[in-house]
């Protein structure tokens, strides 16, 4: 209903996505693991910087 002109294309893409859901899930998990490790690394550095300024 949002994009009626692309309903057939969208349906086809969803079908392809569902056919490869295991591969997409595995790749998605690895990407999520990578970006969460980057995020927590940045968070750790930020907290370290805050507490090093407070203790100085």
PQR file of N, CA, C, O and H, with PARSE charges and radii, in Angstrom:
ATOM      1  N   UNK A   1       0.819  -1.199   0.000 -0.4000 1.5000
ATOM      2  CA  UNK A   1       0.000   0.000   0.000 -0.0000 2.0000
ATOM      3  C   UNK A   1       0.862   1.262   0.000  0.5500 1.7000
ATOM      4  O   UNK A   1       0.434   2.299  -0.507 -0.5500 1.4000
ATOM      5  N   UNK A   2       2.055   1.186   0.556 -0.4000 1.5000
ATOM      6  CA  UNK A   2       2.913   2.367   0.616 -0.0000 2.0000
ATOM      7  C   UNK A   2       3.492   2.688  -0.753  0.5500 1.7000
ATOM      8  O   UNK A   2       3.496   3.843  -1.178 -0.5500 1.4000
ATOM      9  H   UNK A   2       2.402   0.344   0.967  0.4000 1.0000
ATOM     10  N   UNK A   3       3.979   1.663  -1.440 -0.4000 1.5000
ATOM     11  CA  UNK A   3       4.559   1.859  -2.767 -0.0000 2.0000
ATOM     12  C   UNK A   3       3.930   0.858  -3.733  0.5500 1.7000
ATOM     13  O   UNK A   3       4.559  -0.146  -4.069 -0.5500 1.4000
ATOM     14  H   UNK A   3       3.976   0.725  -1.095  0.4000 1.0000
ATOM     15  N   UNK A   4       2.710   1.109  -4.183 -0.4000 1.5000
ATOM     16  CA  UNK A   4       1.995   0.117  -5.004 -0.0000 2.0000
ATOM     17  C   UNK A   4       2.674  -0.196  -6.332  0.5500 1.7000
ATOM     18  O   UNK A   4       2.510  -1.301  -6.849 -0.5500 1.4000
ATOM     19  H   UNK A   4       2.199   1.924  -3.911  0.4000 1.0000
ATOM     20  N   UNK A   5       3.418   0.726  -6.893 -0.4000 1.5000
ATOM     21  CA  UNK A   5       4.090   0.475  -8.160 -0.0000 2.0000
ATOM     22  C   UNK A   5       5.221  -0.530  -8.043  0.5500 1.7000
ATOM     23  O   UNK A   5       5.633  -1.115  -9.045 -0.5500 1.4000
ATOM     24  H   UNK A   5       3.551   1.624  -6.473  0.4000 1.0000
ATOM     25  N   UNK A   6       5.725  -0.739  -6.844 -0.4000 1.5000
ATOM     26  CA  UNK A   6       6.844  -1.645  -6.621 -0.0000 2.0000
ATOM     27  C   UNK A   6       6.439  -2.914  -5.879  0.5500 1.7000
ATOM     28  O   UNK A   6       7.301  -3.612  -5.345 -0.5500 1.4000
ATOM     29  H   UNK A   6       5.390  -0.264  -6.030  0.4000 1.0000
ATOM     30  N   UNK A   7       5.161  -3.223  -5.836 -0.4000 1.5000
ATOM     31  CA  UNK A   7       4.678  -4.380  -5.080 -0.0000 2.0000
ATOM     32  C   UNK A   7       5.279  -5.679  -5.609  0.5500 1.7000
ATOM     33  O   UNK A   7       5.690  -6.523  -4.813 -0.5500 1.4000
ATOM     34  H   UNK A   7       4.460  -2.656  -6.270  0.4000 1.0000
ATOM     35  N   UNK A   8       5.342  -5.862  -6.907 -0.4000 1.5000
ATOM     36  CA  UNK A   8       5.891  -7.099  -7.474 -0.0000 2.0000
ATOM     37  C   UNK A   8       7.386  -7.221  -7.179  0.5500 1.7000
ATOM     38  O   UNK A   8       7.865  -8.296  -6.816 -0.5500 1.4000
ATOM     39  H   UNK A   8       5.008  -5.177  -7.554  0.4000 1.0000
ATOM     40  N   UNK A   9       8.112  -6.128  -7.334 -0.4000 1.5000
ATOM     41  CA  UNK A   9       9.550  -6.129  -7.049 -0.0000 2.0000
ATOM     42  C   UNK A   9       9.809  -6.405  -5.579  0.5500 1.7000
ATOM     43  O   UNK A   9      10.690  -7.194  -5.235 -0.5500 1.4000
ATOM     44  H   UNK A   9       7.722  -5.255  -7.629  0.4000 1.0000
ATOM     45  N   UNK A  10       9.050  -5.763  -4.721 -0.4000 1.5000
ATOM     46  CA  UNK A  10       9.212  -5.947  -3.285 -0.0000 2.0000
ATOM     47  C   UNK A  10       8.885  -7.381  -2.878  0.5500 1.7000
ATOM     48  O   UNK A  10       9.588  -7.972  -2.057 -0.5500 1.4000
ATOM     49  H   UNK A  10       8.335  -5.122  -5.001  0.4000 1.0000
ATOM     50  N   UNK A  11       7.828  -7.936  -3.445 -0.4000 1.5000
ATOM     51  CA  UNK A  11       7.454  -9.315  -3.146 -0.0000 2.0000
ATOM     52  C   UNK A  11       8.552 -10.274  -3.579  0.5500 1.7000
ATOM     53  O   UNK A  11       8.872 -11.220  -2.859 -0.5500 1.4000
ATOM     54  H   UNK A  11       7.257  -7.456  -4.111  0.4000 1.0000
ATOM     55  N   UNK A  12       9.126 -10.038  -4.738 -0.4000 1.5000
ATOM     56  CA  UNK A  12      10.214 -10.890  -5.232 -0.0000 2.0000
ATOM     57  C   UNK A  12      11.437 -10.807  -4.318  0.5500 1.7000
ATOM     58  O   UNK A  12      12.052 -11.828  -4.013 -0.5500 1.4000
ATOM     59  H   UNK A  12       8.866  -9.269  -5.323  0.4000 1.0000
ATOM     60  N   UNK A  13      11.790  -9.609  -3.885 -0.4000 1.5000
ATOM     61  CA  UNK A  13      12.943  -9.440  -3.004 -0.0000 2.0000
ATOM     62  C   UNK A  13      12.724 -10.114  -1.652  0.5500 1.7000
ATOM     63  O   UNK A  13      13.648 -10.711  -1.100 -0.5500 1.4000
ATOM     64  H   UNK A  13      11.290  -8.779  -4.133  0.4000 1.0000
ATOM     65  N   UNK A  14      11.527 -10.025  -1.124 -0.4000 1.5000
ATOM     66  CA  UNK A  14      11.212 -10.692   0.146 -0.0000 2.0000
ATOM     67  C   UNK A  14      11.303 -12.199  -0.032  0.5500 1.7000
ATOM     68  O   UNK A  14      11.794 -12.892   0.858 -0.5500 1.4000
ATOM     69  H   UNK A  14      10.776  -9.541  -1.572  0.4000 1.0000
ATOM     70  N   UNK A  15      10.839 -12.721  -1.162 -0.4000 1.5000
ATOM     71  CA  UNK A  15      10.924 -14.156  -1.436 -0.0000 2.0000
ATOM     72  C   UNK A  15      12.375 -14.619  -1.486  0.5500 1.7000
ATOM     73  O   UNK A  15      12.719 -15.651  -0.910 -0.5500 1.4000
ATOM     74  H   UNK A  15      10.440 -12.157  -1.885  0.4000 1.0000
ATOM     75  N   UNK A  16      13.227 -13.859  -2.174 -0.4000 1.5000
ATOM     76  CA  UNK A  16      14.656 -14.204  -2.266 -0.0000 2.0000
ATOM     77  C   UNK A  16      15.295 -14.140  -0.885  0.5500 1.7000
ATOM     78  O   UNK A  16      16.093 -15.006  -0.527 -0.5500 1.4000
ATOM     79  H   UNK A  16      12.947 -13.021  -2.642  0.4000 1.0000
ATOM     80  N   UNK A  17      14.950 -13.124  -0.116 -0.4000 1.5000
ATOM     81  CA  UNK A  17      15.481 -12.990   1.243 -0.0000 2.0000
ATOM     82  C   UNK A  17      15.106 -14.201   2.091  0.5500 1.7000
ATOM     83  O   UNK A  17      15.947 -14.743   2.808 -0.5500 1.4000
ATOM     84  H   UNK A  17      14.301 -12.420  -0.407  0.4000 1.0000
ATOM     85  N   UNK A  18      13.864 -14.623   2.011 -0.4000 1.5000
ATOM     86  CA  UNK A  18      13.412 -15.755   2.817 -0.0000 2.0000
ATOM     87  C   UNK A  18      14.030 -17.074   2.356  0.5500 1.7000
ATOM     88  O   UNK A  18      14.209 -17.986   3.163 -0.5500 1.4000
ATOM     89  H   UNK A  18      13.181 -14.183   1.428  0.4000 1.0000
ATOM     90  N   UNK A  19      14.358 -17.182   1.068 -0.4000 1.5000
ATOM     91  CA  UNK A  19      15.035 -18.383   0.583 -0.0000 2.0000
ATOM     92  C   UNK A  19      16.445 -18.500   1.149  0.5500 1.7000
ATOM     93  O   UNK A  19      16.945 -19.609   1.338 -0.5500 1.4000
ATOM     94  H   UNK A  19      14.213 -16.441   0.412  0.4000 1.0000
ATOM     95  N   UNK A  20      17.083 -17.381   1.417 -0.4000 1.5000
ATOM     96  CA  UNK A  20      18.463 -17.369   1.905 -0.0000 2.0000
ATOM     97  C   UNK A  20      18.545 -16.898   3.355  0.5500 1.7000
ATOM     98  O   UNK A  20      19.538 -16.282   3.743 -0.5500 1.4000
ATOM     99  H   UNK A  20      16.677 -16.481   1.264  0.4000 1.0000
ATOM    100  N   UNK A  21      17.541 -17.171   4.146 -0.4000 1.5000
ATOM    101  CA  UNK A  21      17.499 -16.631   5.501 -0.0000 2.0000
ATOM    102  C   UNK A  21      18.619 -17.144   6.391  0.5500 1.7000
ATOM    103  O   UNK A  21      19.061 -16.412   7.277 -0.5500 1.4000
ATOM    104  H   UNK A  21      16.734 -17.671   3.830  0.4000 1.0000
ATOM    105  N   UNK A  22      19.097 -18.368   6.197 -0.4000 1.5000
ATOM    106  CA  UNK A  22      20.187 -18.882   7.030 -0.0000 2.0000
ATOM    107  C   UNK A  22      21.484 -18.139   6.746  0.5500 1.7000
ATOM    108  O   UNK A  22      22.216 -17.784   7.669 -0.5500 1.4000
ATOM    109  H   UNK A  22      18.738 -18.962   5.477  0.4000 1.0000
ATOM    110  N   UNK A  23      21.766 -17.905   5.476 -0.4000 1.5000
ATOM    111  CA  UNK A  23      22.980 -17.176   5.118 -0.0000 2.0000
ATOM    112  C   UNK A  23      22.891 -15.734   5.601  0.5500 1.7000
ATOM    113  O   UNK A  23      23.857 -15.190   6.136 -0.5500 1.4000
ATOM    114  H   UNK A  23      21.171 -18.194   4.726  0.4000 1.0000
ATOM    115  N   UNK A  24      21.742 -15.128   5.412 -0.4000 1.5000
ATOM    116  CA  UNK A  24      21.554 -13.742   5.850 -0.0000 2.0000
ATOM    117  C   UNK A  24      21.658 -13.656   7.364  0.5500 1.7000
ATOM    118  O   UNK A  24      22.232 -12.704   7.892 -0.5500 1.4000
ATOM    119  H   UNK A  24      20.958 -15.570   4.977  0.4000 1.0000
ATOM    120  N   UNK A  25      21.111 -14.638   8.068 -0.4000 1.5000
ATOM    121  CA  UNK A  25      21.185 -14.657   9.524 -0.0000 2.0000
ATOM    122  C   UNK A  25      22.607 -14.815  10.021  0.5500 1.7000
ATOM    123  O   UNK A  25      23.006 -14.155  10.980 -0.5500 1.4000
ATOM    124  H   UNK A  25      20.645 -15.412   7.639  0.4000 1.0000
ATOM    125  N   UNK A  26      23.376 -15.681   9.380 -0.4000 1.5000
ATOM    126  CA  UNK A  26      24.768 -15.891   9.782 -0.0000 2.0000
ATOM    127  C   UNK A  26      25.602 -14.642   9.532  0.5500 1.7000
ATOM    128  O   UNK A  26      26.374 -14.216  10.391 -0.5500 1.4000
ATOM    129  H   UNK A  26      23.051 -16.217   8.601  0.4000 1.0000
ATOM    130  N   UNK A  27      25.441 -14.067   8.360 -0.4000 1.5000
ATOM    131  CA  UNK A  27      26.189 -12.853   8.035 -0.0000 2.0000
ATOM    132  C   UNK A  27      25.746 -11.709   8.943  0.5500 1.7000
ATOM    133  O   UNK A  27      26.576 -10.933   9.415 -0.5500 1.4000
ATOM    134  H   UNK A  27      24.814 -14.414   7.662  0.4000 1.0000
ATOM    135  N   UNK A  28      24.457 -11.605   9.183 -0.4000 1.5000
ATOM    136  CA  UNK A  28      23.949 -10.564  10.076 -0.0000 2.0000
ATOM    137  C   UNK A  28      24.506 -10.703  11.486  0.5500 1.7000
ATOM    138  O   UNK A  28      24.848  -9.708  12.125 -0.5500 1.4000
ATOM    139  H   UNK A  28      23.783 -12.236   8.799  0.4000 1.0000
ATOM    140  N   UNK A  29      24.597 -11.937  11.969 -0.4000 1.5000
ATOM    141  CA  UNK A  29      25.163 -12.160  13.302 -0.0000 2.0000
ATOM    142  C   UNK A  29      26.617 -11.735  13.361  0.5500 1.7000
ATOM    143  O   UNK A  29      27.037 -11.095  14.325 -0.5500 1.4000
ATOM    144  H   UNK A  29      24.320 -12.745  11.450  0.4000 1.0000
ATOM    145  N   UNK A  30      27.397 -12.083  12.335 -0.4000 1.5000
ATOM    146  CA  UNK A  30      28.808 -11.693  12.318 -0.0000 2.0000
ATOM    147  C   UNK A  30      28.973 -10.172  12.246  0.5500 1.7000
ATOM    148  O   UNK A  30      29.842  -9.607  12.909 -0.5500 1.4000
ATOM    149  H   UNK A  30      27.056 -12.602  11.551  0.4000 1.0000
ATOM    150  N   UNK A  31      28.142  -9.519  11.445 -0.4000 1.5000
ATOM    151  CA  UNK A  31      28.199  -8.055  11.341 -0.0000 2.0000
ATOM    152  C   UNK A  31      27.817  -7.422  12.679  0.5500 1.7000
ATOM    153  O   UNK A  31      28.455  -6.467  13.120 -0.5500 1.4000
ATOM    154  H   UNK A  31      27.435  -9.979  10.906  0.4000 1.0000
ATOM    155  N   UNK A  32      26.777  -7.953  13.325 -0.4000 1.5000
ATOM    156  CA  UNK A  32      26.355  -7.433  14.615 -0.0000 2.0000
ATOM    157  C   UNK A  32      27.455  -7.629  15.664  0.5500 1.7000
ATOM    158  O   UNK A  32      27.695  -6.738  16.479 -0.5500 1.4000
ATOM    159  H   UNK A  32      26.258  -8.730  12.966  0.4000 1.0000
ATOM    160  N   UNK A  33      28.117  -8.774  15.649 -0.4000 1.5000
ATOM    161  CA  UNK A  33      29.204  -9.040  16.583 -0.0000 2.0000
ATOM    162  C   UNK A  33      30.357  -8.067  16.373  0.5500 1.7000
ATOM    163  O   UNK A  33      30.920  -7.552  17.339 -0.5500 1.4000
ATOM    164  H   UNK A  33      27.922  -9.497  14.987  0.4000 1.0000
ATOM    165  N   UNK A  34      30.708  -7.813  15.118 -0.4000 1.5000
ATOM    166  CA  UNK A  34      31.794  -6.890  14.815 -0.0000 2.0000
ATOM    167  C   UNK A  34      31.474  -5.474  15.282  0.5500 1.7000
ATOM    168  O   UNK A  34      32.284  -4.846  15.964 -0.5500 1.4000
ATOM    169  H   UNK A  34      30.251  -8.232  14.333  0.4000 1.0000
ATOM    170  N   UNK A  35      30.291  -4.970  14.917 -0.4000 1.5000
ATOM    171  CA  UNK A  35      29.962  -3.593  15.270 -0.0000 2.0000
ATOM    172  C   UNK A  35      29.716  -3.424  16.771  0.5500 1.7000
ATOM    173  O   UNK A  35      29.966  -2.348  17.314 -0.5500 1.4000
ATOM    174  H   UNK A  35      29.633  -5.481  14.363  0.4000 1.0000
ATOM    175  N   UNK A  36      29.237  -4.456  17.443 -0.4000 1.5000
ATOM    176  CA  UNK A  36      29.076  -4.336  18.890 -0.0000 2.0000
ATOM    177  C   UNK A  36      30.435  -4.302  19.576  0.5500 1.7000
ATOM    178  O   UNK A  36      30.606  -3.593  20.568 -0.5500 1.4000
ATOM    179  H   UNK A  36      29.034  -5.330  17.002  0.4000 1.0000
ATOM    180  N   UNK A  37      31.408  -5.060  19.062 -0.4000 1.5000
ATOM    181  CA  UNK A  37      32.741  -5.002  19.653 -0.0000 2.0000
ATOM    182  C   UNK A  37      33.374  -3.626  19.434  0.5500 1.7000
ATOM    183  O   UNK A  37      34.061  -3.110  20.315 -0.5500 1.4000
ATOM    184  H   UNK A  37      31.269  -5.636  18.257  0.4000 1.0000
ATOM    185  N   UNK A  38      33.144  -3.039  18.270 -0.4000 1.5000
ATOM    186  CA  UNK A  38      33.653  -1.685  18.010 -0.0000 2.0000
ATOM    187  C   UNK A  38      32.984  -0.687  18.948  0.5500 1.7000
ATOM    188  O   UNK A  38      33.650   0.185  19.507 -0.5500 1.4000
ATOM    189  H   UNK A  38      32.586  -3.458  17.554  0.4000 1.0000
ATOM    190  N   UNK A  39      31.675  -0.811  19.121 -0.4000 1.5000
ATOM    191  CA  UNK A  39      30.938   0.119  19.975 -0.0000 2.0000
ATOM    192  C   UNK A  39      31.407   0.021  21.425  0.5500 1.7000
ATOM    193  O   UNK A  39      31.605   1.046  22.079 -0.5500 1.4000
ATOM    194  H   UNK A  39      31.134  -1.519  18.667  0.4000 1.0000
ATOM    195  N   UNK A  40      31.588  -1.199  21.935 -0.4000 1.5000
ATOM    196  CA  UNK A  40      32.030  -1.349  23.314 -0.0000 2.0000
ATOM    197  C   UNK A  40      33.474  -0.907  23.498  0.5500 1.7000
ATOM    198  O   UNK A  40      33.849  -0.436  24.573 -0.5500 1.4000
ATOM    199  H   UNK A  40      31.428  -2.031  21.404  0.4000 1.0000
ATOM    200  N   UNK A  41      34.281  -1.054  22.464 -0.4000 1.5000
ATOM    201  CA  UNK A  41      35.659  -0.550  22.534 -0.0000 2.0000
ATOM    202  C   UNK A  41      35.662   0.974  22.646  0.5500 1.7000
ATOM    203  O   UNK A  41      36.403   1.539  23.451 -0.5500 1.4000
ATOM    204  H   UNK A  41      33.977  -1.436  21.592  0.4000 1.0000
ATOM    205  N   UNK A  42      34.844   1.628  21.849 -0.4000 1.5000
ATOM    206  CA  UNK A  42      34.744   3.093  21.910 -0.0000 2.0000
ATOM    207  C   UNK A  42      34.182   3.531  23.262  0.5500 1.7000
ATOM    208  O   UNK A  42      34.658   4.505  23.846 -0.5500 1.4000
ATOM    209  H   UNK A  42      34.242   1.170  21.195  0.4000 1.0000
ATOM    210  N   UNK A  43      33.181   2.823  23.754 -0.4000 1.5000
ATOM    211  CA  UNK A  43      32.604   3.141  25.056 -0.0000 2.0000
ATOM    212  C   UNK A  43      33.647   2.990  26.161  0.5500 1.7000
ATOM    213  O   UNK A  43      33.727   3.831  27.056 -0.5500 1.4000
ATOM    214  H   UNK A  43      32.795   2.032  23.280  0.4000 1.0000
ATOM    215  N   UNK A  44      34.443   1.930  26.103 -0.4000 1.5000
ATOM    216  CA  UNK A  44      35.496   1.725  27.097 -0.0000 2.0000
ATOM    217  C   UNK A  44      36.528   2.844  27.071  0.5500 1.7000
ATOM    218  O   UNK A  44      36.969   3.310  28.122 -0.5500 1.4000
ATOM    219  H   UNK A  44      34.378   1.247  25.376  0.4000 1.0000
ATOM    220  N   UNK A  45      36.914   3.278  25.874 -0.4000 1.5000
ATOM    221  CA  UNK A  45      37.873   4.378  25.757 -0.0000 2.0000
ATOM    222  C   UNK A  45      37.287   5.677  26.295  0.5500 1.7000
ATOM    223  O   UNK A  45      37.991   6.454  26.939 -0.5500 1.4000
ATOM    224  H   UNK A  45      36.556   2.900  25.020  0.4000 1.0000
ATOM    225  N   UNK A  46      36.013   5.917  26.036 -0.4000 1.5000
ATOM    226  CA  UNK A  46      35.367   7.135  26.526 -0.0000 2.0000
ATOM    227  C   UNK A  46      35.295   7.144  28.051  0.5500 1.7000
ATOM    228  O   UNK A  46      35.577   8.162  28.683 -0.5500 1.4000
ATOM    229  H   UNK A  46      35.441   5.286  25.512  0.4000 1.0000
ATOM    230  N   UNK A  47      34.921   6.021  28.633 -0.4000 1.5000
ATOM    231  CA  UNK A  47      34.849   5.939  30.102 -0.0000 2.0000
ATOM    232  C   UNK A  47      36.234   6.090  30.693  0.5500 1.7000
ATOM    233  O   UNK A  47      36.399   6.755  31.715 -0.5500 1.4000
ATOM    234  H   UNK A  47      34.692   5.194  28.120  0.4000 1.0000
ATOM    235  N   UNK A  48      37.238   5.483  30.065 -0.4000 1.5000
ATOM    236  CA  UNK A  48      38.608   5.617  30.531 -0.0000 2.0000
ATOM    237  C   UNK A  48      39.056   7.081  30.493  0.5500 1.7000
ATOM    238  O   UNK A  48      39.705   7.559  31.424 -0.5500 1.4000
ATOM    239  H   UNK A  48      37.103   4.943  29.234  0.4000 1.0000
ATOM    240  N   UNK A  49      38.710   7.786  29.422 -0.4000 1.5000
ATOM    241  CA  UNK A  49      39.085   9.197  29.303 -0.0000 2.0000
ATOM    242  C   UNK A  49      38.406  10.044  30.378  0.5500 1.7000
ATOM    243  O   UNK A  49      39.019  10.955  30.933 -0.5500 1.4000
ATOM    244  H   UNK A  49      38.182   7.398  28.666  0.4000 1.0000
ATOM    245  N   UNK A  50      37.156   9.747  30.666 -0.4000 1.5000
ATOM    246  CA  UNK A  50      36.432  10.499  31.692 -0.0000 2.0000
ATOM    247  C   UNK A  50      37.063  10.291  33.052  0.5500 1.7000
ATOM    248  O   UNK A  50      37.305  11.251  33.783 -0.5500 1.4000
ATOM    249  H   UNK A  50      36.658   9.006  30.214  0.4000 1.0000
ATOM    250  N   UNK A  51      37.330   9.041  33.394 -0.4000 1.5000
ATOM    251  CA  UNK A  51      37.870   8.769  34.718 -0.0000 2.0000
ATOM    252  C   UNK A  51      39.332   9.162  34.848  0.5500 1.7000
ATOM    253  O   UNK A  51      39.791   9.434  35.957 -0.5500 1.4000
ATOM    254  H   UNK A  51      37.134   8.261  32.799  0.4000 1.0000
ATOM    255  N   UNK A  52      40.076   9.200  33.753 -0.4000 1.5000
ATOM    256  CA  UNK A  52      41.464   9.652  33.841 -0.0000 2.0000
ATOM    257  C   UNK A  52      41.503  11.157  34.050  0.5500 1.7000
ATOM    258  O   UNK A  52      42.430  11.655  34.688 -0.5500 1.4000
ATOM    259  H   UNK A  52      39.703   8.979  32.852  0.4000 1.0000
ATOM    260  N   UNK A  53      40.531  11.895  33.537 -0.4000 1.5000
ATOM    261  CA  UNK A  53      40.456  13.336  33.759 -0.0000 2.0000
ATOM    262  C   UNK A  53      40.024  13.640  35.191  0.5500 1.7000
ATOM    263  O   UNK A  53      40.487  14.613  35.788 -0.5500 1.4000
ATOM    264  H   UNK A  53      39.778  11.491  33.019  0.4000 1.0000
ATOM    265  N   UNK A  54      39.143  12.816  35.739 -0.4000 1.5000
ATOM    266  CA  UNK A  54      38.644  13.035  37.096 -0.0000 2.0000
ATOM    267  C   UNK A  54      39.740  12.762  38.117  0.5500 1.7000
ATOM    268  O   UNK A  54      39.857  13.501  39.094 -0.5500 1.4000
ATOM    269  H   UNK A  54      38.767  12.027  35.254  0.4000 1.0000
ATOM    270  N   UNK A  55      40.540  11.731  37.920 -0.4000 1.5000
ATOM    271  CA  UNK A  55      41.551  11.355  38.896 -0.0000 2.0000
ATOM    272  C   UNK A  55      42.802  12.204  38.795  0.5500 1.7000
ATOM    273  O   UNK A  55      43.632  12.153  39.702 -0.5500 1.4000
ATOM    274  H   UNK A  55      40.445  11.130  37.126  0.4000 1.0000
ATOM    275  N   UNK A  56      42.982  12.989  37.730 -0.4000 1.5000
ATOM    276  CA  UNK A  56      44.178  13.815  37.586 -0.0000 2.0000
ATOM    277  C   UNK A  56      44.099  15.073  38.408  0.5500 1.7000
ATOM    278  O   UNK A  56      45.031  15.877  38.396 -0.5500 1.4000
ATOM    279  H   UNK A  56      42.308  13.031  36.993  0.4000 1.0000
TER
END
